[in-house]
Amino acid sequence: MATASPPTTRRQRQIGFSTILAYLLLIALTALALLPLLVMLTSSFKPGSEIFAVPATLFAQEPTLANYVKVLTESDMPRAIGNSLLVGLLATLATLVLGLSTGYALSRFRFRGARTLSLALLLGQLLPATVLLLPVYQLILRMNLLDTVPGLSIAMLVFVLPVVTWMLSTTFTAVPVELEEAAMIDGCSRPRAVLLVVLPVAAAGIASVSIFAFLQSWNEFLFASVMTTSAAAKTAPVALTDFANEFTVDWGATMAAASVISIPITIVFLFMQRFFIRGMAAGAVKG
């Protein structure tokens, strides 16, 4: 005689309803976040007559590449993107060199003032960027690096390095110190143990911090707009304002330029997510 399957309990129904509600909420939030990007991308293919057409349409009725041609051939945007890339790479490299050493010291060594220094790194981020703008400007000016890519890269360290150092400190703290001690017992010096043991285990965190530092430098506008005046050092966010003048804004070119700036870095970020997951899994096995 076949037995009847047990009825669905009230708790199971509640869990199922909560899961469906959570997915619906996530879908709604994702759509809300992606809608401005979709409008930006579709508007970049519209001629000027369609951007303010009534009734408005999401997709272009007569798609055109004229906006992209203007951005890539008639403006300083290609050079500005190259400047942004160089500033981001230089700032990220300098941030890692300084942040790795300082973060490791704060994580592994106990010295007078270590806690105060850690708190100062975070408290410094409470200051508005406009407060730091004038002293940093004077510093770069005295170094004779104003309106240069290296000078702007140094300026980026002011608001990127403290956060990166604090993040790397917590990353190194999560790495068991016993791994490092075991390597030193086997004959490794401390620098060799850090290089061969600590850094591979913390690779996922270091990769995440590197992307954070690069994106902060890539998207920075305030410092870049004040410290650069010529096309030789102007970055992409600053060059984006060139499509607007006192009375009019070329919205088609602006949307095309914004797409050129944002889409490549978005693709790179999405691609790097897979390596973050692999790095965290590898670190767990090594640990």
Secondary structure, DSSP 8 states (H G I E B T S, - for coil): ---------HHHHHHHHHHHHHHHHHHHHHHHHHHHHHHHHHHTTS-HHHHT-SS--SS-SS--SHHHHHHHHSSSHHHHHHHHHHHHHHHHHHHHHHHHHHHHHHHH---TTHHHHHHHHHHGGGS-HHHHHHHHHHHHHHTT-TTSHHHHHHHHHHHHHHHHHHHHHHHHHHS-HHHHHHHHHTT--HHHHIIIIIHHHTHHHHHHHHHHHHHHHHH--HHHHHH--STTT--HHHHGGGGB-SS-B-HHHHHHHHHHHHHHHHHHHHHHHHHHHHHHHHHHHH-
